[in-house]
Each structure stands twice: as C-alpha cells, then as structure tokens.
Amino acid sequence: MNSTVSEKGQVTIPKAIRDSLGLKIGTVLNFHEENGKIVAEKVIALDPVSAWQGRCQIPNGASVKSYLNTIRENPAA
C-alpha cells in the first residue's frame, strides 16, 4: 500500500491498516526512525483509575469501608 506525503508532511494511513490497528480519530502515534525506516507506534494511554490502582495500601488489612469511616472520623489518622 502506498501513500503520498503532502505539502505539509501529512500522510494518509490506509484504511485496512487503521482498521486492523484500531486507529480512530484522536489516536496518538509516536514516530521514530529505525534503520532508515519510519516507525509509528500507537500510544496506549492508561485510564486514570488504572494508573492509580494498587498504589494505596490500607493499613492492617481493613476493608475499604472501615478504613474510610476511620479517616472520616479522625482525619489525622
């Protein structure tokens, strides 16, 4: 599949490749040169919840509900 570079340096990615890789409007691509070739990689962004998952440790194995009740009653704890 061929694509022509425009005056502004833009290139259309063929539809079959866009569909195969799940490229949609707003998808971010990272470009770099590798051995004389242009390589584009889809940037996979983590959703905010996944990015923070597992970072907080509840002391003494308490449940989330009991921990939240404790810190609401005594914010300095």
Secondary structure as the mmCIF struct_conf table of DSSP 4:
data_model
#
loop_
_struct_conf.conf_type_id
_struct_conf.id
_struct_conf.beg_label_comp_id
_struct_conf.beg_label_asym_id
_struct_conf.beg_label_seq_id
_struct_conf.end_label_comp_id
_struct_conf.end_label_asym_id
_struct_conf.end_label_seq_id
TURN_TY1_P TURN_TY1_P1 GLU A 7 LYS A 8
BEND BEND1 GLY A 9 GLY A 9
HELX_LH_PP_P HELX_LH_PP_P1 THR A 12 PRO A 14
HELX_RH_AL_P HELX_RH_AL_P1 LYS A 15 LEU A 21
TURN_TY1_P TURN_TY1_P2 GLY A 22 GLY A 22
TURN_TY1_P TURN_TY1_P3 ILE A 25 GLY A 26
STRN STRN1 LEU A 29 GLU A 34
TURN_TY1_P TURN_TY1_P4 ASN A 35 GLY A 36
STRN STRN2 LYS A 37 LYS A 42
HELX_LH_PP_P HELX_LH_PP_P2 ALA A 45 ASP A 47
HELX_RH_AL_P HELX_RH_AL_P2 PRO A 48 TRP A 52
TURN_TY1_P TURN_TY1_P5 GLN A 53 GLY A 54
HELX_RH_3T_P HELX_RH_3T_P1 PRO A 59 GLY A 61
HELX_RH_AL_P HELX_RH_AL_P3 VAL A 64 GLU A 73
TURN_TY1_P TURN_TY1_P6 PRO A 75 ALA A 76
#
